[in-house]
Amino acid sequence: MMSSLKTFVGFNLILLHAFCFINLSIRAAYSVSTEPEVRRLSFRELLRVRRQACADGTYQHDGKTCCLCAAGQHVKDHCKISADDRQCEFCQARSTYNSEPNSKMSCEPCTSCSHENANLEVEEPCTIYKDTKCKCKKDHYCTSGTGTCKICQPCDKCDSTGVKEPCSATSNAVCNEESKGLGGGPIAGIVFTVLFVVLFCAGLILLRKKIQERFTKPSDSPNTSNPVTDPLLPVDMAPHLTDVAEIVGWKDMQAVARSSGMSTAIESALLSHPSDSDMWTIELLKRWVEKTGRTASVELIKVLQSKNKKSKAEKIREKLYGGNPAMQSCSA
């Protein structure tokens, strides 16, 4: 009986020791495996909180690190205790903006597209996050691009020659060159017919002259040669500015002014008469005449001839000098 009791007590002691050993092992294992994990998660959480506090970055002010204000806002008060206790304020809608996170005490003013002589209009309105985007008005262009353009110029009109390349927001229209030769078949036929008639009449006149010389005694008086025509003389262009400007046109008037170093006068003429290309030409011609002086009428014809604009030069000569032989020259 005693032997059985001892055996039973011994077996229970063995079970008790085994239970205690297993329990201690489990606790040790849990302690080893979980404690580092808890510390790691707490560190990550701390980083996340710090990042959220200054999501757009930081800046330095009076030795303190402050959080930047978001785009569309500006700093009202700098931080004093913690990085995120600075005060931010929104920009004024349609008036000011800030496109990036910043530490500015104010917002940037929106760009205006309403200058009376700039020929611009709004493409995208200003918001608190971005500036106004301007573009050229219809039939105007700017070579520097719509994003930075401050003045748009009117596109050239090609009424007489036709458009070779249309005007765009960043380039002027390109007109076809004026025809220097004969036109189509019907026009060529008419021209050849007229030339034939003129040559035929000239031949008859020469033939008649020779016949008359043969049967007429030579005159005792010496032959006098035809008088040499005088060169062009300067005339006052003031009464003819409007007519001459209409003949020259804005494009060629710009070329005449640039050849005299008057690029600034071109921009001044554009701004003095907004959206009126005829007045631009008159104003620029007037300033060119004032700079050139009393010989302006002669110089204008010479410049146009040098730029292969002989048709316009001839029209201006007819307008200024008419049929006065004392003031014209075939070589002018």
Phi, psi and chi 1 to 4 in degrees:
 res  aa     phi    psi   chi1   chi2   chi3   chi4
   1 MET       -  -48.6 -176.5   67.5  178.2      -
   2 MET   -61.8  -37.4  -69.9  -65.1  -65.6      -
   3 SER   -63.9  -41.0  176.8      -      -      -
   4 SER   -67.2  -38.9  -60.6      -      -      -
   5 LEU   -64.5  -43.4 -179.7   60.1      -      -
   6 LYS   -62.1  -39.3  -70.2 -180.0  178.8  179.3
   7 THR   -63.9  -40.9  -58.6      -      -      -
   8 PHE   -66.4  -44.7  176.5   74.8      -      -
   9 VAL   -64.8  -40.6  172.2      -      -      -
  10 GLY   -62.8  -39.7      -      -      -      -
  11 PHE   -65.3  -40.9  179.5   73.3      -      -
  12 ASN   -65.6  -37.0  -74.1  -24.2      -      -
  13 LEU   -64.5  -38.5  -71.5  173.4      -      -
  14 ILE   -63.2  -42.0  -67.5  172.8      -      -
  15 LEU   -64.4  -39.7  -70.1  176.3      -      -
  16 LEU   -64.2  -44.3  179.2   61.0      -      -
  17 HIS   -62.9  -39.2  -76.8  -66.1      -      -
  18 ALA   -65.4  -40.7      -      -      -      -
  19 PHE   -64.6  -43.6  175.6   76.7      -      -
  20 CYS   -63.6  -40.8  -68.5      -      -      -
  21 PHE   -63.6  -43.8  176.7   77.3      -      -
  22 ILE   -65.2  -40.8  -67.3  172.0      -      -
  23 ASN   -63.5  -43.6 -171.1   26.2      -      -
  24 LEU   -65.1  -37.3  -69.6  173.5      -      -
  25 SER   -64.0  -42.3  -61.5      -      -      -
  26 ILE   -64.4  -43.4  -68.2  173.7      -      -
  27 ARG   -63.3  -42.3  -72.4 -175.4  178.3 -178.8
  28 ALA   -63.1  -43.5      -      -      -      -
  29 ALA   -62.9  -42.0      -      -      -      -
  30 TYR   -65.2  -40.1  177.9   78.9      -      -
  31 SER   -64.2  -40.8  159.5      -      -      -
  32 VAL   -72.1  -39.0  171.6      -      -      -
  33 SER   -84.6  -29.5   61.0      -      -      -
  34 THR   -96.9  -30.4   59.2      -      -      -
  35 GLU   -63.5  -46.2 -173.8  174.6   -6.3      -
  36 PRO   -62.2  -35.5  -22.3   33.6      -      -
  37 GLU   -63.6  -39.8 -177.6   67.4   16.2      -
  38 VAL   -64.1  -43.1  170.7      -      -      -
  39 ARG   -65.4  -38.4  -73.3 -162.0  -61.3  -88.9
  40 ARG   -65.2  -44.2 -176.5  166.9   60.6   86.8
  41 LEU   -63.8  -38.2  -68.2  175.3      -      -
  42 SER   -65.0  -37.6  -62.3      -      -      -
  43 PHE   -66.3  -42.3 -179.5   69.7      -      -
  44 ARG   -63.0  -41.6  -74.2 -177.4  176.6  178.7
  45 GLU   -62.5  -38.4 -177.0   67.4   18.6      -
  46 LEU   -64.1  -41.9  179.8   60.1      -      -
  47 LEU   -63.4  -40.9  -74.6  178.5      -      -
  48 ARG   -63.1  -41.4 -175.7 -179.7   66.6   82.3
  49 VAL   -64.4  -41.4  171.2      -      -      -
  50 ARG   -64.3  -41.3  -71.5 -178.5  179.6  175.0
  51 ARG   -66.2  -40.8  -71.5  172.4 -179.2  168.5
  52 GLN   -64.8  -30.4  -72.8  179.7  -14.1      -
  53 ALA   -65.9  -34.0      -      -      -      -
  54 CYS  -129.7   68.6  -65.9      -      -      -
  55 ALA   -65.5  -28.5      -      -      -      -
  56 ASP  -101.7    6.4  -64.7  -45.4      -      -
  57 GLY   106.1 -178.6      -      -      -      -
  58 THR  -131.6  167.6   60.6      -      -      -
  59 TYR  -145.5  163.5   69.4   96.6      -      -
  60 GLN  -102.0  136.0  -62.0  -64.8  -41.0      -
  61 HIS  -147.7  119.1  177.1   73.5      -      -
  62 ASP    52.8   41.1  -71.5  -16.7      -      -
  63 GLY    79.2    4.0      -      -      -      -
  64 LYS  -112.2  149.7  -63.7 -177.4  179.2   64.0
  65 THR   -95.2  118.5  -60.4      -      -      -
  66 CYS  -116.4  153.1  -57.4      -      -      -
  67 CYS   -77.0  138.8  -64.5      -      -      -
  68 LEU   -66.6  150.1  -67.5  172.2      -      -
  69 CYS   -81.5  149.0  -71.2      -      -      -
  70 ALA   -71.8  165.8      -      -      -      -
  71 ALA   -58.2  143.1      -      -      -      -
  72 GLY    88.0    0.1      -      -      -      -
  73 GLN  -131.0  171.3  -56.7  177.4   13.4      -
  74 HIS  -142.1  163.8   69.1   90.4      -      -
  75 VAL   -76.1  127.3  176.7      -      -      -
  76 LYS   -95.2  -45.4 -176.3  177.9 -179.0 -178.3
  77 ASP  -139.1  136.2  -68.9  -47.5      -      -
  78 HIS   -73.5  159.8  -63.9  -71.0      -      -
  79 CYS   -67.8  152.0   65.7      -      -      -
  80 LYS  -122.8  -40.1  -63.8  178.0  177.7   58.6
  81 ILE  -111.0  -60.2  -60.6  175.5      -      -
  82 SER  -113.7  164.9   62.0      -      -      -
  83 ALA   -62.6  -31.9      -      -      -      -
  84 ASP   -98.9   13.8   61.2  -14.3      -      -
  85 ASP   -96.5   11.8   70.2  -11.8      -      -
  86 ARG   -70.1  155.6   51.4   86.1 -177.1   91.8
  87 GLN  -107.7  127.9  -61.6  -65.5  -40.3      -
  88 CYS  -110.7  153.7  -63.3      -      -      -
  89 GLU  -137.5  139.8 -171.2  172.5   60.3      -
  90 PHE   -70.7  147.5  -78.0   99.3      -      -
  91 CYS   -66.3  162.2  -60.2      -      -      -
  92 GLN   -81.7  122.6 -174.1  175.8   -4.4      -
  93 ALA   -59.7  137.2      -      -      -      -
  94 ARG    63.0   12.9  -61.4 -176.6 -179.4  -84.3
  95 SER  -129.5  -43.2  178.3      -      -      -
  96 THR  -136.4  165.2   58.9      -      -      -
  97 TYR  -157.9  160.1   75.5   98.8      -      -
  98 ASN  -139.9  120.0  -88.8  -29.8      -      -
  99 SER   -86.5  -10.5   58.4      -      -      -
 100 GLU  -139.4  159.9  -63.2  178.5   -8.2      -
 101 PRO   -55.4  141.5  -25.5   33.6      -      -
 102 ASN  -154.6  170.7   63.5   92.3      -      -
 103 SER  -120.7   24.6   59.0      -      -      -
 104 LYS   -76.2  149.9  -59.7  176.5 -177.7  178.1
 105 MET   -87.7   -4.1  -63.7  -60.4  -66.8      -
 106 SER  -150.4  168.2   62.3      -      -      -
 107 CYS   -98.5  160.5  -63.2      -      -      -
 108 GLU   -77.9  141.4  -61.2  -68.2  -26.0      -
 109 PRO   -72.9  144.3   25.9  -33.7      -      -
 110 CYS   -72.0  143.2  -64.6      -      -      -
 111 THR   -70.7  140.3  -61.3      -      -      -
 112 SER   -99.4  137.9  173.7      -      -      -
 113 CYS  -107.5   15.6  -54.6      -      -      -
 114 SER  -107.3   19.7   58.9      -      -      -
 115 HIS   -61.5  132.0 -167.8  -75.2      -      -
 116 GLU   -64.2  -25.7   61.0  177.8   -3.7      -
 117 ASN  -110.5    7.6  -64.2  -33.1      -      -
 118 ALA   -89.5  -17.8      -      -      -      -
 119 ASN    58.9   40.9  -60.9  -48.6      -      -
 120 LEU  -112.2  157.8  -67.6  168.6      -      -
 121 GLU  -144.8  162.5   61.8 -176.0    8.7      -
 122 VAL   -77.5  127.3  176.5      -      -      -
 123 GLU   -96.4  -44.5 -178.2  175.7    9.5      -
 124 GLU  -134.8  124.3  -64.8 -179.7    7.0      -
 125 PRO   -69.7  160.3   26.2  -34.4      -      -
 126 CYS   -74.3  139.1 -177.3      -      -      -
 127 THR  -124.1  176.2   69.2      -      -      -
 128 ILE   -69.5  -12.1   63.0  173.5      -      -
 129 TYR  -104.5  -15.5  -55.5  104.2      -      -
 130 LYS  -152.9  155.2   64.0  178.1 -179.1  178.2
 131 ASP   -78.9  165.7 -168.2   13.9      -      -
 132 THR   -64.2  143.3  -49.3      -      -      -
 133 LYS  -112.0  119.8 -175.2  176.1 -178.7 -178.9
 134 CYS  -100.5  159.6  -57.2      -      -      -
 135 LYS  -144.4  161.4   67.1  175.8 -178.2  179.5
 136 CYS   -70.9  147.4  -67.8      -      -      -
 137 LYS   -68.3  170.0  -68.7 -178.2  178.6  179.5
 138 LYS   -59.8  140.1 -176.1  179.5  179.1 -178.3
 139 ASP    64.7   30.1  -63.1  -30.5      -      -
 140 HIS  -133.9  159.7  -69.3   77.3      -      -
 141 TYR  -147.3  164.3   74.7   97.8      -      -
 142 CYS  -147.7  122.9  178.6      -      -      -
 143 THR   -73.3  -18.2   54.9      -      -      -
 144 SER   -87.2   -0.9   61.8      -      -      -
 145 GLY    95.0  153.4      -      -      -      -
 146 THR   -72.4  -24.4   56.5      -      -      -
 147 GLY   -70.6  -32.6      -      -      -      -
 148 THR  -120.0    4.3   57.2      -      -      -
 149 CYS   -71.8  137.5 -172.7      -      -      -
 150 LYS  -110.1  -26.1  -65.1 -177.5  179.0 -179.7
 151 ILE  -137.8  127.7  -63.4  178.8      -      -
 152 CYS  -102.6  138.7  -67.0      -      -      -
 153 GLN  -102.9  151.1  -61.4 -173.7   15.6      -
 154 PRO   -70.7  145.3   25.3  -34.2      -      -
 155 CYS   -72.0  146.1  -58.4      -      -      -
 156 ASP   -66.3  145.9  -72.8  -18.1      -      -
 157 LYS  -101.0  137.6  -63.3 -179.7 -180.0  179.2
 158 CYS  -116.9   52.7  -52.4      -      -      -
 159 ASP   -64.5  -39.2  -62.4  -26.3      -      -
 160 SER   -87.9  -29.5   60.0      -      -      -
 161 THR  -107.7  -22.0   59.9      -      -      -
 162 GLY    92.3  156.2      -      -      -      -
 163 VAL   -89.1  128.0  178.1      -      -      -
 164 LYS   -89.3  -46.6 -177.4  177.3 -179.0 -179.7
 165 GLU  -133.1  125.4  -64.8 -179.2   10.0      -
 166 PRO   -68.4  158.1   25.9  -34.5      -      -
 167 CYS   -72.3  142.2 -175.5      -      -      -
 168 SER  -127.5 -178.9   67.3      -      -      -
 169 ALA   -65.6  -23.6      -      -      -      -
 170 THR  -119.6    5.1   56.4      -      -      -
 171 SER  -151.0  147.7   61.8      -      -      -
 172 ASN   -77.5  160.7 -167.7   10.4      -      -
 173 ALA   -68.9  146.9      -      -      -      -
 174 VAL  -110.5  120.2  178.3      -      -      -
 175 CYS   -92.0  154.0  -57.6      -      -      -
 176 ASN   -67.2  147.3  -68.0  -42.5      -      -
 177 GLU   -68.9  148.4  -64.9 -177.1   -0.1      -
 178 GLU   -64.4  138.5  -65.0 -177.1    2.9      -
 179 SER   -66.5  126.0  177.1      -      -      -
 180 LYS  -103.2  -13.2  -61.9  179.2 -178.6  179.0
 181 GLY  -114.5 -162.5      -      -      -      -
 182 LEU   -76.1  154.4  -61.8  176.4      -      -
 183 GLY   -83.5 -140.5      -      -      -      -
 184 GLY   -73.5 -172.3      -      -      -      -
 185 GLY   -58.4  -50.7      -      -      -      -
 186 PRO   -61.2  -40.9  -24.0   34.2      -      -
 187 ILE   -66.5  -41.6  -63.2  177.1      -      -
 188 ALA   -62.1  -38.6      -      -      -      -
 189 GLY   -63.4  -42.0      -      -      -      -
 190 ILE   -63.9  -43.3  -65.6  173.6      -      -
 191 VAL   -63.2  -44.9  172.5      -      -      -
 192 PHE   -63.9  -36.2  -78.7  124.0      -      -
 193 THR   -64.5  -44.2  -59.1      -      -      -
 194 VAL   -63.5  -43.6  172.2      -      -      -
 195 LEU   -61.0  -40.5  -71.2  175.5      -      -
 196 PHE   -62.9  -43.7  175.5   77.4      -      -
 197 VAL   -63.6  -43.0  172.7      -      -      -
 198 VAL   -63.5  -46.1  170.6      -      -      -
 199 LEU   -63.8  -37.7  -67.8  174.9      -      -
 200 PHE   -64.6  -44.3 -179.8   76.4      -      -
 201 CYS   -65.2  -39.3  -67.0      -      -      -
 202 ALA   -63.6  -38.8      -      -      -      -
 203 GLY   -63.8  -40.5      -      -      -      -
 204 LEU   -63.4  -40.5  -70.5  177.8      -      -
 205 ILE   -64.9  -44.4  -67.3  172.8      -      -
 206 LEU   -63.2  -40.5  -69.3  175.1      -      -
 207 LEU   -63.7  -42.4  179.7   61.1      -      -
 208 ARG   -64.7  -38.2 -178.3 -179.9  178.2 -177.7
 209 LYS   -64.9  -41.6 -175.1  176.7 -179.6 -180.0
 210 LYS   -65.0  -39.2  -72.1 -176.8  177.6 -178.9
 211 ILE   -63.9  -42.2  -66.7  174.1      -      -
 212 GLN   -64.7  -39.5  -71.5  178.1  -13.9      -
 213 GLU   -65.2  -33.6  -70.9  176.5   -7.7      -
 214 ARG   -67.4  -38.3  177.9  175.3  -63.5 -178.5
 215 PHE   -99.5    6.7  -65.6   98.0      -      -
 216 THR  -117.2  134.5  -57.1      -      -      -
 217 LYS   -68.7  146.1  -67.0 -177.8  179.1  179.9
 218 PRO   -65.9  143.6   22.8  -31.9      -      -
 219 SER   -74.6  146.4  175.0      -      -      -
 220 ASP   -70.9  -26.9  -64.1  -24.5      -      -
 221 SER   -76.0  141.6   61.4      -      -      -
 222 PRO   -66.6  150.0   24.9  -33.4      -      -
 223 ASN   -69.5  137.9  -67.4  -28.7      -      -
 224 THR  -107.9  132.0   58.1      -      -      -
 225 SER   -76.6  157.4   59.4      -      -      -
 226 ASN   -64.0  139.0  -67.3  -30.6      -      -
 227 PRO   -65.4  143.2   22.8  -31.7      -      -
 228 VAL   -76.6  129.5  178.5      -      -      -
 229 THR   -68.0  142.0   56.7      -      -      -
 230 ASP   -74.5  152.1  -63.7  -30.0      -      -
 231 PRO   -70.2  167.0   25.8  -34.3      -      -
 232 LEU   -61.3  138.5  -71.7  176.9      -      -
 233 LEU  -108.1  147.5  -60.1  176.2      -      -
 234 PRO   -62.9  140.2  -20.5   31.7      -      -
 235 VAL  -128.7  159.7  -62.6      -      -      -
 236 ASP   -73.8  119.8 -176.4   12.8      -      -
 237 MET   -90.8   -7.5  -69.1 -174.5   61.6      -
 238 ALA   -55.6  -43.7      -      -      -      -
 239 PRO   -71.7  -12.8  -15.8   30.8      -      -
 240 HIS  -112.9   11.7  -52.0  -75.8      -      -
 241 LEU   -57.7  -45.4  -75.1  178.5      -      -
 242 THR   -63.4  -46.4  -58.2      -      -      -
 243 ASP   -65.8  -42.7  -65.4  -27.7      -      -
 244 VAL   -66.6  -40.2  172.7      -      -      -
 245 ALA   -62.6  -36.6      -      -      -      -
 246 GLU   -65.9  -36.5 -176.6  178.1   -3.7      -
 247 ILE   -71.6  -45.4  -65.0  172.8      -      -
 248 VAL   -67.1  -48.8  176.4      -      -      -
 249 GLY    84.2  155.8      -      -      -      -
 250 TRP   -63.8  -42.0  173.0 -117.8      -      -
 251 LYS   -64.1  -48.0 -176.5  176.9 -179.6 -179.7
 252 ASP   -73.5  -28.4  -70.6  -27.4      -      -
 253 MET   -65.6  -36.6 -167.7   61.3 -123.8      -
 254 GLN   -61.8  -42.9  -71.5 -176.3   85.9      -
 255 ALA   -63.2  -40.4      -      -      -      -
 256 VAL   -63.7  -42.9  172.0      -      -      -
 257 ALA   -66.3  -41.5      -      -      -      -
 258 ARG   -64.0  -35.5  -72.2 -165.9 -178.2   96.4
 259 SER   -65.6  -18.3   66.5      -      -      -
 260 SER  -103.0   10.3  -59.5      -      -      -
 261 GLY    70.8   38.3      -      -      -      -
 262 MET  -114.9   43.8  -62.1  177.9   61.8      -
 263 SER   -62.1  -37.5  -61.2      -      -      -
 264 THR   -64.6  -36.6  -56.6      -      -      -
 265 ALA   -64.9  -30.3      -      -      -      -
 266 ILE   -63.7  -48.9  -63.9  174.2      -      -
 267 GLU   -63.6  -37.4  -62.9 -178.2    2.8      -
 268 SER   -64.1  -38.9  178.8      -      -      -
 269 ALA   -66.5  -37.1      -      -      -      -
 270 LEU   -62.5  -43.2  -74.9  170.5      -      -
 271 LEU   -77.5  -23.6  -64.7  175.2      -      -
 272 SER   -76.4  -27.1   61.7      -      -      -
 273 HIS  -135.0   84.1  -60.3  -76.6      -      -
 274 PRO   -62.4  136.3   23.4  -33.3      -      -
 275 SER    58.9   31.6  -57.0      -      -      -
 276 ASP  -139.5   89.5 -169.4  -15.3      -      -
 277 SER   -66.3  -30.3   57.8      -      -      -
 278 ASP   -63.9  -43.1  -66.7  -25.5      -      -
 279 MET   -67.8  -31.2  -71.4  -58.7  -61.5      -
 280 TRP   -58.4  -45.8  -64.2  -20.3      -      -
 281 THR   -65.6  -43.8  -51.5      -      -      -
 282 ILE   -63.1  -44.6  -64.5  172.9      -      -
 283 GLU   -63.6  -43.8 -179.8   67.6   21.2      -
 284 LEU   -67.8  -39.5 -173.6   56.6      -      -
 285 LEU   -62.9  -41.2  175.1   61.0      -      -
 286 LYS   -60.7  -44.7  179.2 -179.6  177.4 -178.1
 287 ARG   -67.6  -35.3  -61.5 -171.5 -177.6 -165.9
 288 TRP   -66.4  -41.0 -176.4   85.6      -      -
 289 VAL   -63.4  -41.5  170.1      -      -      -
 290 GLU   -62.8  -38.8  -68.8  174.6   -7.5      -
 291 LYS   -73.1  -40.0  178.5 -178.9  179.1 -178.5
 292 THR   -73.2  -36.7  -54.5      -      -      -
 293 GLY    94.5 -155.3      -      -      -      -
 294 ARG   -66.8  -21.1   61.6 -176.6  -62.0  -85.7
 295 THR   -91.9   17.1   62.0      -      -      -
 296 ALA   -60.6  -38.7      -      -      -      -
 297 SER   -62.6  -42.7   59.7      -      -      -
 298 VAL   -70.3  -43.4  178.5      -      -      -
 299 GLU   -64.7  -37.4  -68.6  -60.9  -37.4      -
 300 LEU   -62.0  -43.0  179.8   59.6      -      -
 301 ILE   -65.8  -40.6  -67.2  174.1      -      -
 302 LYS   -65.1  -42.1  -71.4 -178.0  178.2  179.8
 303 VAL   -64.6  -43.0  171.6      -      -      -
 304 LEU   -64.5  -39.6  -70.0  174.8      -      -
 305 GLN   -64.4  -39.2  -71.9  177.2  -25.5      -
 306 SER   -67.2  -25.1   67.7      -      -      -
 307 LYS   -95.5   17.6  -65.6 -176.6  178.4  -62.5
 308 ASN    63.6   33.4 -157.3   22.9      -      -
 309 LYS  -111.0   54.5  -59.8  -65.4  179.3  179.8
 310 LYS   -66.4  -33.1  -63.5 -179.7  179.9  179.2
 311 SER   -63.1  -44.7  175.2      -      -      -
 312 LYS   -68.9  -37.3  -69.1 -174.4  176.9 -178.3
 313 ALA   -62.0  -39.5      -      -      -      -
 314 GLU   -67.7  -39.6 -176.5   64.5   25.3      -
 315 LYS   -64.0  -40.4  -70.4 -179.7 -179.3  178.9
 316 ILE   -67.5  -39.4  -67.5  173.6      -      -
 317 ARG   -62.3  -41.3 -175.0  168.8   65.3  178.3
 318 GLU   -64.3  -38.3  -70.7  -67.3  -30.3      -
 319 LYS   -68.5  -41.8  174.4   61.6   67.5  176.0
 320 LEU   -84.0  -35.6  -64.0  179.3      -      -
 321 TYR  -110.8  -17.9  -62.0   96.2      -      -
 322 GLY    59.8 -132.9      -      -      -      -
 323 GLY  -108.8   23.5      -      -      -      -
 324 ASN   -76.8  106.7 -171.6   -9.5      -      -
 325 PRO   -65.4  -20.6   26.0  -33.8      -      -
 326 ALA   -76.6  -10.9      -      -      -      -
 327 MET  -119.6    2.6  -58.1  176.3   67.7      -
 328 GLN  -113.5  160.4  -63.3 -172.2   47.5      -
 329 SER  -150.6  133.4  172.9      -      -      -
 330 CYS   -67.3  -22.4  -64.8      -      -      -
 331 SER   -94.0    0.1   60.2      -      -      -
 332 ALA   -73.1      -      -      -      -      -
